[in-house]
Amino acid sequence: MNTTTTLLEKIENARDLDFGTIFGESIELFKKTWLQGFILVLLTMAIMIPLFFMLYLPLIGLIIAQSEGAGPEVFDTFFGSMSILYILFLVACFLVFGAISVAMNAGFYRMMRKLDNNEATTTTDLFYFVKNKYLGKAFMLMLASILIAVPSAFLCYVPLIYMIVPLSFFNVIFAFNPDLSVGDMIKVSFKLGHKKWLLAFGLIIVSVLLSQMVGYLLCGVGLLFTYTFVYHPVYLIYKNVVGFNEASAIEQIGESVE
């Protein structure tokens, strides 16, 4: 029996979970992980800054050139010739940074499990999956998310409401089953999302609303600290439904130490 079949059977035979219990455990776990979540948000922002810089720098240069006497033909030249290459370059950067972000989110789930077990963590754990060995899968998961979410959004957003839940499980499945193929990760995510859809959807919505409310009460800066709260119910649903392969976890921890 392969790993994918085992995971699917665990999900199929999973016991019912209580909304209040998972939500309460999410709050308790967040008390242990808020600092690491804050670091994740800061690092993600730091990764995205170069993308925004590359997005606006040519436009700023064009505006400066026009203010110094250049005519409107400067814009015509840019948008008529270089714009296609510029857009392709930005798309490529977006995909690369997106893959790194997926890998870092998976690393955060790995840190979350350590903290849940009262184990020590370091910031480098966030980059555990930022390796050639895993970045390809991170890229494919990100691409699959886009290909699923965008058409769903175009269909009056109704399918997207359903897709939110299985898409939310992509990173946690990747984090604890990195050796699965991307297709199997997606299959397991949809199986888990379908099996616990109502519970997961309710927890995700409540978690997002709570994190935003608390964040705005703290003058908006609090969002940097509360943003990752929504990850916690997703992790706990996975923990209670699928569980962890202890042998694999010990092996991964050993790799991290090396």
Backbone as a ProteinNet text record, in pm:
[ID]
protein_1_A
[PRIMARY]
MNTTTTLLEKIENARDLDFGTIFGESIELFKKTWLQGFILVLLTMAIMIPLFFMLYLPLIGLIIAQSEGAGPEVFDTFFGSMSILYILFLVACFLVFGAISVAMNAGFYRMMRKLDNNEATTTTDLFYFVKNKYLGKAFMLMLASILIAVPSAFLCYVPLIYMIVPLSFFNVIFAFNPDLSVGDMIKVSFKLGHKKWLLAFGLIIVSVLLSQMVGYLLCGVGLLFTYTFVYHPVYLIYKNVVGFNEASAIEQIGESVE
[TERTIARY]
84.9	0	88.6	71	157	108.8	191.1	162.7	32.5	9.4	-111.9	-236.6	-237.5	-353	-375.8	-265.6	-276.4	-338.5	-293	-346.6	-494.4	-531.5	-671.2	-760.6	-709.7	-788.4	-804.3	-698.1	-707.6	-813.8	-814.3	-912	-1053.1	-1068.9	-1201.1	-1256.9	-1169.7	-1213.4	-1199	-1176.7	-1152.8	-1276.7	-1249.9	-1359.1	-1406.1	-1521.6	-1573.5	-1490.6	-1474.6	-1399.3	-1492.9	-1461.6	-1545.1	-1490.6	-1576.4	-1536.5	-1472.8	-1540.2	-1490.8	-1356.7	-1338.9	-1212.1	-1096.6	-1116.5	-1011.1	-980.3	-1084.1	-1061.3	-986.6	-1024.6	-955	-809.7	-784.2	-647.2	-566.9	-634	-566.3	-515	-597.8	-557.4	-439.2	-445.7	-336.7	-206.9	-217.6	-98.4	-42.8	-131.4	-86.9	-2.3	-30.8	48.5	194.4	217.2	353.1	420.5	341.1	397.2	390.6	332.1	307.8	437.3	546.2	671.5	724.3	719.5	765.8	676.1	545.7	454.6	486.4	520.8	559	684.3	781.9	905	874.3	783.1	742.8	683.5	597	534.6	641.2	733.3	838.6	926.9	964.1	1049.5	976.2	847.5	769.1	761	740.5	737.8	873.1	979.7	1114.4	1139.6	1084.2	1100.8	1021.3	905	818.8	863.1	938.6	981.4	1056.7	1153.2	1221.2	1125.4	1019.1	922.1	850.8	806.5	740.3	838.1	963.8	1065.1	1083.1	1092.4	1108.2	981.9	866.2	740.1	731.1	774.6	754.8	876.9	996.3	1117.1	1114.9	1082	1079.9	977.9	862.9	759.8	806	875.7	928.9	1031.7	1115.2	1215	1150.6	1040.9	970.1	911.4	856.2	797.6	905.7	1021.5	1132.6	1180.5	1190.3	1234.5	1139.4	1009.6	913	919.7	944.1	952.6	1074.9	1176.5	1297.7	1290.3	1172.1	1153.1	1125	1133.8	1105	956.8	925.2	787	712.9	584.4	502.1	546.7	633.3	681	763	816.5	890.3	799.2	677.5	581.3	538.4	521.1	480.1	585.1	711.3	820.2	822.1	806.9	813.1	697.4	576.3	460.4	443.2	508.8	495.7	596.4	709.6	814.2	859.4	908.4	967.2	863.3	738.8	638.6	617	620.3	596.4	707.9	833.5	945.6	939.6	900.3	889.7	785.6	670.6	563.6	606.6	670.2	717.7	819.7	906.3	1006.5	938.9	837.7	766.1	691.3	631.2	559.8	656.2	773.3	874.2	918.1	939.4	978.7	868.6	745.4	631.6	623.8	644.6	637.4	749.7	869.6	982.8	958.5	920.1	894.4	775.5	676.5	560.8	599.6	688.2	734.5	811.3	893.3	968.1	871.9	766.5	667.6	596	559.4	496	589.8	717.4	816	831.1	830.1	843.8	720	602.3	480.2	482.1	532.2	546.2	645.6	753.1	849.8	787.6	696.2	628.3	541.6	474.3	395.7	486.7	603.7	700.3	744.9	768.2	802.3	685.8	565.4	446.7	436.4	469.1	462.7	567.7	686.5	789.8	745.1	690.6	646	527.3	443.4	330.5	380.1	498	559.1	661.5	661.8	754.1	900.4	928.9	1066.2	1124.2	1255	1322.2	1318.4	1308.9	1312	1408	1449.2	1529.8	1468.1	1503.5	1448.6	1483.9	1596	1636.6	1538	1457.1	1356.4	1255.8	1235.2	1143.5	1191.3	1322.7	1380.5	1409.9	1352.4	1379.6	1346.6	1238.3	1195.3	1244.9	1322.8	1379.2	1508.3	1492.5	1603.7	1564	1662.7	1634.1	1546.2	1564	1490	1339.9	1299.8	1158.1	1099.5	1181.4	1129.4	1047.7	1084.3	1007.1	863.4	847.7	713	639.3	712.2	649.9	599.5	678.8	638.6	513.7	510.1	395.5	269.1	283.9	167.5	113.3	204.5	161.6	89.7	146	86	-51	-62.7	-191.3	-293.9	-249.7	-340.8	-395.9	-307.9	-350.5	-447.9	-415.2	-498.9	-634.9	-642.9	-770.3	-847.9	-777.5	-845.3	-896.2	-814.7	-853.7	-980.1	-988.1	-1114.2	-1233	-1208.9	-1316.7	-1368.5	-1277.4	-1316.6	-1397.6	-1360.9	-1433.5	-1576	-1600	-1733.9	-1816.3	-1820.3	-1901.3	-1860.1	-1739.6	-1681.7	-1747.3	-1856.1	-1922.7	-1832.2	-1769.8	-1679.3	-1560.1	-1516.7	-1401.5	-1431.1	-1556.1	-1594.2	-1566	-1594.7	-1564.4	-1414.1	-1347.8	-1205.7	-1116.4	-1162.8	-1081	-1029.2	-1113.4	-1075.5	-967.3	-988.6	-880	-751.9	-763.1	-642.9	-567.8	-640.5	-577.6	-493.9	-523	-449.5	-325.8	-305.3	-190.2	-58.4	-39.5	89.1	112.7	6.9	26.9	51.6	-13.2	13.4	156.8	201	338.6	438.5	407.7	501	530.7	429.4	447.3	452	438.2	449.9	526.2	646.5	718.4	761.9	761.2	805.4	692.8	568.9	458.8	474.1	417	413.2	315.3	329.6	240.8	95.7	75	-60.2	-121.3	-42.4	-93.1	-119.9	-34.4	-58.7	-192.8	-220.5	-347.1	-464.1	-446.5	-553	-585.6	-482.4	-503.1	-564.5	-520.3	-574	-723.2	-762.9	-904.8	-986.6	-927.8	-997.9	-1020.8	-917	-928.5	-1022.4	-1009	-1094.9	-1241.5	-1269.5	-1408.7	-1463.6	-1380.5	-1425.6	-1457	-1375.9	-1393.2	-1425	-1500.4	-1521.1	-1591.8	-1704	-1783.1	-1705.6	-1641.7	-1561.9	-1447.2	-1373.3	-1257.4	-1299.8	-1405.4	-1450.8	-1491.5	-1566.9	-1607.4	-1489.1	-1392.3	-1273.8	-1190.1	-1176.5	-1097.5	-1162.5	-1293.8	-1363.5	-1353.6	-1380.8	-1374.4	-1231.9	-1134	-993.9	-950.8	-990.9	-957.2	-1020.6	-1149.5	-1219.3	-1157.1	-1125	-1066.9	-929.1	-845.3	-710.2	-713.8	-806.7	-816.1	-870.3	-968.9	-1026.8	-922.6	-850.2	-746.6	-634.2	-598.8	-492.9	-526.7	-651.5	-691.6	-708	-746.4	-755.7	-618	-514.3	-376.7	-319.7	-405.6	-365.9	-314.4	-357.1	-315.7	-183.6	-94.1	35.6	17.3	-87.5	-114	-136.5	-173	-192.9	-65.2	49.1	176.8	192	128.1	138.2	25.2	-92.8	-210.2	-235.6	-162.6	-188.7	-184.9	-91.3	-72.5	-165.4	-255	-345.3	-429.7	-467.6	-552.9	-483.3	-350.6	-278.4	-303.1	-335.7	-341.9	-456.8	-581.8	-687	-661.2	-599.4	-565.4	-467.6	-365.9	-267.9	-334.7	-421.9	-483.4	-581.9	-650.6	-737	-651.3	-542.4	-451.2	-399	-358.9	-303.1	-403.4	-529.7	-630.7	-688.2	-679.6	-734.8	-628	-514.6	-408.7	-302.2	-259.3	-152.7	-16.5	85.6	222.2	294.9	382.2	471.1	592.3	598.5	704.5	843.6	858	989.9	1034.4	938.6	971.9	1006.2	932.6	957.9	1097	1135.5	1268.6	1376.6	1354.9	1451.9	1466.4	1352.7	1357.5	1429.2	1403.1	1470.5	1621.2	1659.9	1801.6	1863.8	1790.5	1840.9	1859.3	1765.3	1773.4	1895.1	1924.8	2041	2168.9	2175.6	2294.7	2313.9
-119.5	0	124.7	213.7	330.7	441.5	545.5	654.1	725.5	751.8	823.1	746.4	615.9	532.6	535.3	530.1	534.5	666.2	777	907.9	918.3	870	876.1	792	678.4	593	657.8	721.8	791.2	901.4	973.4	1082	1025.2	918.4	858.5	808	754.7	696.8	792.7	919.5	1017.4	1037.1	1058.5	1086.2	1230.3	1258.4	1394.5	1483.4	1606.9	1703.1	1813.4	1868.3	1972.4	2110.8	2197.6	2332.7	2407.1	2407.2	2481.1	2430.8	2298.3	2240.1	2281.9	2271	2308.8	2458	2538.5	2683.2	2719.1	2657	2681.9	2638.1	2522	2473.7	2565.5	2624.5	2717.1	2839.1	2889.7	3006.7	2972.1	2855.8	2814.5	2793.2	2733.4	2710.8	2842.2	2935.7	3065.7	3139.2	3116.4	3178.8	3133.2	3014.9	2962.3	3002.8	3034	3050.2	3192.9	3286.9	3420.3	3488.5	3467.3	3532.2	3476.5	3344.2	3282.7	3324.7	3339.5	3387	3529.6	3612.3	3751	3755	3668.6	3662.2	3616.2	3519.9	3472.3	3586.2	3665.6	3777.4	3878.3	3910.4	4006.9	3956.1	3828.9	3772.8	3767.2	3734.9	3732	3870.7	3972.1	4109.6	4148.9	4106.4	4138.6	4074.8	3955.6	3888.3	3959.5	4013.4	4077	4218.5	4282.6	4421	4433.8	4346	4358.2	4348.2	4266.5	4253.8	4385.9	4450.7	4580.3	4686.1	4676.3	4770.2	4757.5	4630.9	4607.8	4646.6	4638.9	4674.1	4823.3	4904.2	5048.6	5125.2	5066.3	5139.3	5188.3	5103.8	5155.1	5266.8	5253.4	5356.5	5487.8	5478.2	5599	5663.9	5579.4	5632.2	5704.7	5649.9	5715.4	5849.6	5853.9	5978.6	6084.6	6042.5	6137.5	6188.4	6095.5	6135.2	6236.4	6215.8	6309.9	6445.4	6443.2	6569.2	6650.1	6580.5	6649.2	6693.4	6680.3	6733.1	6631.2	6504	6401.2	6403.1	6377.6	6381	6252.6	6249.5	6130.4	6008.7	6030.9	5917	5819.6	5869.7	5780.2	5668.9	5705.3	5605.3	5515.3	5574.6	5495.1	5389.7	5429.7	5335.8	5221.8	5257.9	5156.2	5057.5	5110.9	5022.9	4953.3	5006.6	4944.9	4835.6	4836.7	4739.1	4661	4732.1	4664.9	4612.6	4656.9	4621.5	4470.7	4400.1	4255.9	4184.7	4221	4161.6	4196.8	4319.5	4365.2	4283.8	4261.8	4185.1	4040.3	3981.9	3843.2	3830.7	3930.7	3929.8	3936.7	4021.9	4034.3	3906.6	3843.9	3718.4	3611.1	3603.9	3506.3	3531.3	3658.8	3693	3657.4	3685.8	3654.3	3504.5	3422.7	3277.9	3226.6	3282.1	3240.3	3278.5	3403.2	3447.7	3373.6	3341.9	3267.2	3127.9	3061.3	2928.2	2933.4	3035.5	3051.6	3075.3	3153.5	3179.9	3051.7	2967.1	2838.6	2753.2	2748.8	2670.5	2722.5	2854.5	2912.5	2886.1	2889.3	2857.6	2713.3	2623.5	2483.8	2472.2	2551.3	2552.8	2601.8	2696.7	2747.2	2638.6	2558.2	2447.5	2349.3	2328.3	2238.7	2296	2426.8	2492.7	2483.2	2498	2491.7	2357	2250.4	2118.5	2104.7	2157.8	2153.2	2229.1	2347.7	2428.8	2363.9	2297.3	2223.6	2113.8	2058.1	1953.5	2008.9	2144	2212.8	2185.6	2176.8	2158.3	2292.3	2301.5	2426.1	2444.3	2568.6	2600.9	2717	2731.7	2846.3	2905.5	3028.9	3095.4	3020.1	2951	2876.2	2764.7	2722.2	2619.4	2666.9	2797.6	2851.5	2821.8	2804.2	2783	2635.3	2547.7	2404.8	2354.3	2406.1	2360.1	2449.1	2552.1	2637.3	2571.8	2459.8	2381.3	2330.4	2298.8	2246	2121.5	2045.7	1921.3	1943.7	2059.3	2084.6	2201.7	2291.8	2412.2	2380.1	2273.9	2235.5	2200.9	2126.3	2091.3	2214	2301.9	2425.9	2508.1	2513.5	2588.1	2526.4	2394.3	2327.7	2343.8	2340.7	2361.9	2503.7	2600.2	2738.6	2754.1	2693.8	2702.4	2634.7	2520.4	2450.9	2536.2	2605.4	2693	2803.2	2861.9	2969.5	2915.3	2799.8	2742.1	2697.1	2669.4	2631.6	2755.9	2849.2	2964.9	3064.3	3093.1	3196.5	3157.7	3038.2	3002	2998.7	2955.3	2951.7	3091.8	3188.8	3326.7	3383.5	3343.9	3393	3339.2	3225.6	3165.8	3221.9	3354.6	3426.4	3394.6	3345.7	3320.5	3204.4	3150.3	3042	2919.7	2869.8	2755.1	2786.7	2914.2	2951.6	2934.3	2954.8	2936.4	2793	2698.4	2558.6	2532.7	2589.1	2561.4	2617.6	2719.1	2779.9	2675.6	2580.4	2482.4	2386.2	2312.5	2223.8	2298.2	2419.7	2497.4	2531.9	2550	2583.4	2468.4	2346.3	2229.1	2197.6	2267.4	2237.7	2244.6	2355.1	2376.3	2278.6	2248.1	2158.6	2015.2	1975.2	1842.4	1836.7	1942.5	1950.5	1946.2	2018.7	2029.6	1894.3	1810.1	1685	1561.1	1584.3	1472.6	1519.6	1572.9	1632.9	1534	1404.6	1305.1	1259.8	1302.1	1269.2	1345.7	1293.2	1367.8	1484.3	1584.1	1700.3	1657.7	1565.8	1517	1451.3	1372.9	1307.4	1409.1	1511.6	1616.3	1685.3	1713.2	1777.9	1684.2	1556.7	1459.5	1448.4	1439.3	1428.7	1557.4	1672.4	1801.3	1810.9	1769.8	1776.2	1674.4	1558.6	1458.6	1510.3	1567.1	1621.8	1742.5	1829	1946.7	1910.3	1808.2	1765	1699.1	1617.3	1543.7	1638.5	1742.6	1835.2	1976.1	1985.1	2115.4	2214.5	2176.4	2270.5	2316.9	2223.3	2257.6	2350.2	2312.8	2392.3	2530.1	2536.2	2664.7	2757.7	2704.6	2786.3	2836.7	2748.9	2787.8	2890.6	2872.4	2966.5	3104.8	3110.9	3239.7	3309.1	3235.7	3294.8	3339.2	3258.4	3291.8	3417.5	3428.3	3547.3	3671.6	3662.5	3777.2	3817.7	3718.6	3748.9	3810.9	3754.3	3806.9	3949.2	3977.1	4112	4210.1	4167.5	4255	4293.4	4193.5	4220.7	4303.5	4272.4	4346.7	4493.1	4522.9	4662.6	4735.4	4661.8	4723.9	4771.3	4704.7	4743	4835	4923.4	5027.2	4970.2	4851.7	4791.8	4718.1	4764.7	4698.4	4556.6	4537.5	4406.3	4298.2	4337.6	4238.7	4161.1	4224.6	4156.1	4039	4051.2	3946.7	3844.3	3888	3799.7	3732.2	3773.2	3723.3	3570.4	3507.3	3362.4	3281.8	3349	3274.4	3173.5	3207.7	3119.8	2987.7	2984	2859.4	2754.6	2798.9	2708.4	2608.7	2650.3	2548.5	2450.9	2496.3	2406.6	2299.7	2343.8	2249.7	2150.4	2199.2	2112.8	2014.4	2054	1959.1	1847.9	1884.7	1783.6	1692.4	1752.3	1676	1573.7	1614	1526	1425.5	1456.1	1365.3	1270.2	1325.3	1245.1	1203.6	1296.9	1268	1276.1	1230.9	1245.2	1111.9	1097.7	982.1	1013.8	957.5	992.4	962.9	850.1	815.1	919.7	963.6	1065.3	1196.5	1228.9	1355.2	1356.7	1244.5	1237.5	1251	1187.7	1195.6	1339.4	1411	1549.8	1638.9	1616	1696	1672.7	1546.5	1517.1	1588	1594.2	1665.3	1812.9	1869.2	2011.6	2041.9	1950.7	1971.5	1967.9	1874.1	1864.7	1991.2
0	0	0	-98.4	-106.6	-14.2	-3.2	90	56.1	-70.8	-111.6	-71.8	-96.8	-60	89.9	166.9	313.2	359.4	301.2	338.7	303.5	186.3	143.1	234.2	277.6	367.2	504.7	553.8	681.4	675.2	564.8	548.7	540	464.3	447.3	580	665.2	793.4	910.4	881.9	988	1075.4	1203.2	1296.5	1281.7	1335.9	1333.4	1425.8	1385.3	1464.8	1513.1	1628.8	1687.9	1653.6	1604.7	1565.2	1681.3	1796.6	1912.9	1962	1958.7	2003.9	1913.9	1782.9	1687.5	1697.9	1712.6	1720.6	1848.6	1959.9	2086.1	2080	2018.7	2004	1911.3	1812.8	1721.6	1797.2	1887.9	1966.8	2056.7	2120	2208.7	2130.4	2013.8	1932	1879.9	1847	1796.5	1900	2026.9	2133	2127.3	2070.6	2059.8	1929	1827.3	1692.8	1638.1	1714.2	1657.6	1611.9	1686.2	1648.8	1517.1	1501.8	1377.8	1261.1	1287.6	1184.1	1142.3	1239.3	1211.7	1124.2	1155.9	1076.2	934.2	921	788.2	705.2	766	694.6	652.1	742	708.7	594.7	601	496.4	362	366.5	243.4	181.6	267	218.2	159.8	225.7	176.8	40.5	18.7	-109.4	-218.4	-181.2	-280.3	-316.2	-227.8	-254.3	-387.1	-417.2	-548	-666	-651.1	-760	-784	-676.4	-691.3	-742.5	-700.3	-746.9	-898.9	-946.4	-1089.7	-1166.8	-1099.1	-1163.9	-1192.2	-1096	-1107.9	-1157.2	-1146.9	-1184.5	-1329.4	-1427.9	-1565.9	-1585.1	-1517.9	-1531.4	-1470.1	-1356.4	-1293.3	-1384.8	-1448.4	-1541.5	-1658.1	-1709.3	-1819.8	-1778	-1656.5	-1606.1	-1589.5	-1535.8	-1518.6	-1655.2	-1751.7	-1885.8	-1947.1	-1927.9	-1983.1	-1913.4	-1780.2	-1705.9	-1747.1	-1803.4	-1847.8	-1993.5	-2052.7	-2187	-2293.7	-2260.5	-2360.1	-2394.8	-2518.6	-2563.1	-2532.4	-2564.6	-2539.4	-2619.3	-2721	-2799	-2713.5	-2599.5	-2508.7	-2460.2	-2421.2	-2376.3	-2491	-2609.6	-2725.4	-2758.8	-2749.1	-2778.6	-2677.5	-2551.1	-2445.5	-2457.4	-2464	-2466	-2600.8	-2703.5	-2834.6	-2862.6	-2791.3	-2821.8	-2699.7	-2598.7	-2483.1	-2384.6	-2396	-2295.6	-2286.5	-2402.1	-2400.4	-2323.3	-2352.1	-2279.6	-2132.3	-2103.7	-1965.7	-1890.4	-1952	-1887.4	-1868.2	-1968.3	-1955.7	-1842.8	-1830.8	-1724.6	-1587.6	-1575.4	-1448.5	-1413.4	-1512.8	-1488.7	-1439.9	-1503.1	-1462.3	-1317.3	-1283	-1145.5	-1047.3	-1085.7	-999.9	-972.7	-1074.8	-1058.4	-968.6	-985.7	-902.2	-756.6	-734	-597.8	-536.9	-620.5	-571.9	-524.7	-600	-561.5	-429.8	-413.4	-288	-172.2	-197.3	-92.9	-50.5	-147.4	-116.3	-31	-69.1	5.3	148.1	165.6	299.1	383.9	321.8	395.6	444.6	360	401	516	509	618.4	748.2	737.9	857.8	921	838.9	893.9	966.8	912.7	976.7	1111.7	1115.9	1241.6	1339.9	1287.2	1372.2	1443.9	1371.4	1433.4	1544	1519.5	1623.2	1748	1728.2	1841.8	1911.9	1834.5	1892.5	1985.3	1952.7	2035.1	2133.4	2147.7	2240	2206.3	2075.6	2029.9	1985.5	1987.6	1949.3	1797.7	1755.7	1613.4	1588.5	1464.9	1424.8	1298.6	1267.9	1149.6	1021.9	1021.6	901.6	867.5	964.6	936.7	833.1	824.9	724.4	582.9	567.5	435.1	408.1	488.6	474.2	333.8	275.2	143.7	30.1	63.2	-40.9	-90.2	-155.2	-208.9	-346.7	-428	-561.1	-555.1	-447.6	-431.5	-422.2	-366.4	-340.8	-420	-469.3	-534.3	-659.3	-729.4	-846.4	-808.7	-699.7	-654.7	-602.4	-534.5	-486.6	-604.2	-710	-829.9	-892.7	-904.3	-966.1	-881.4	-749.3	-662	-676.9	-684.3	-702.8	-836.4	-940.3	-1073.6	-1074.4	-1007.2	-998.9	-925.3	-819.4	-744.5	-833.5	-915.3	-1005.6	-1110.1	-1168.5	-1273	-1219.9	-1090.1	-1029.4	-984.6	-920.6	-861.6	-965.9	-1068.2	-1166.4	-1243.5	-1304.3	-1371.7	-1274.9	-1150.5	-1051.6	-1022.8	-1016.5	-991.9	-1108	-1230.4	-1348.5	-1354.7	-1289.8	-1289.8	-1174.1	-1166.4	-1066.5	-923	-902.6	-771.8	-694.7	-745	-672.1	-658.4	-767.5	-750.9	-661	-660.2	-579.2	-430.9	-391.9	-251.5	-208.7	-297.5	-266.8	-272.3	-371.7	-393.7	-284	-211.8	-107.1	-9.8	25.8	128.2	78.2	-31.7	-76.9	-110.7	-166.4	-195.2	-66.9	42	170	224.3	178.7	227.9	143.5	32.1	-53.6	23.6	96.7	163.4	278.1	353.9	468.2	420.1	311.6	254.2	203.2	137.8	87.8	203.2	311	424	488.1	499.6	572.8	482.8	353.1	257.9	133.5	151.4	38.8	-68	-35.6	-133.4	-226.5	-198.2	-287.8	-419.3	-523.6	-649.5	-634.3	-718.6	-711.1	-734.7	-828.4	-855.2	-733.3	-659	-538.9	-428	-416.9	-318	-343.5	-469.5	-505.7	-477.2	-510.7	-486.8	-337.7	-254.7	-109.8	-54.8	-104.9	-59.3	-88.2	-207.5	-242.3	-163.4	-137.1	-56.5	85.1	144.7	279.5	281.2	179.2	172	157.1	76.2	56.5	183.3	248	366.4	482.1	499.4	612.8	562.8	452.1	389.5	481.3	535.7	615.6	738	807.6	925.8	886.9	783.6	742.2	693.2	613.9	561.2	674.3	771.6	885.7	965.8	990	1066.5	991.3	859.9	780.3	781.9	761	759.5	894.5	1001.2	1135.4	1167.9	1130.1	1157.7	1082.6	956.4	877.9	938.5	973.6	1030.6	1163.5	1246.7	1377.8	1363.3	1275.3	1257.8	1203.4	1111.7	1057.1	1160.4	1237.1	1337.7	1442.2	1493.4	1592.4	1530.4	1407.1	1339.6	1323	1283.4	1264.4	1397.2	1500.9	1633.4	1680.4	1631.1	1664.3	1556.2	1504.9	1408.8	1276.9	1241.8	1115.6	1123.6	1210.3	1224.9	1278.3	1354.4	1412.5	1309.2	1186.6	1081.2	1052.5	1074.4	1053.4	1149.9	1266.7	1368.4	1356.4	1314	1313.2	1178.8	1075.2	939.8	932.4	1001.7	988.9	1080.4	1151.3	1240.4	1162.6	1039.9	959.9	927.2	935.5	908.4	1017.1	1136.1	1250.8	1245.1	1216	1202.9	1089.8	980.6	869.6	918	992.7	1048	1142.9	1229.5	1330.8	1268.9	1162.7	1092.5	1033.1	969.3	914.5	1026.5	1135.6	1248	1300.9	1314.6	1373.1	1274.7	1145.8	1045.7	992.6	952.5	889.2	989.5	1072.7	1166.7	1099.5	1170.9	1121.5	1122.3	1025.1	1018.8	1104.7	1223.1	1317.2	1262.3	1192.5	1137.6	1036.8	952.2	852.6	918.6	1025.7	1095.4	1157.4	1217.7	1279.9	1173.7	1057.8	949.3	900.1	887.1	840.6	939.8	1069.4	1173.3	1166.9	1142.2	1130	1012.3	900	783.7	812.4	892.5	925.5	1009.9	1103.8	1191.3	1109.3	1012.6	928	845.3
[MASK]
++++++++++++++++++++++++++++++++++++++++++++++++++++++++++++++++++++++++++++++++++++++++++++++++++++++++++++++++++++++++++++++++++++++++++++++++++++++++++++++++++++++++++++++++++++++++++++++++++++++++++++++++++++++++++++++++++++++++++++++++++++++++++++++++++

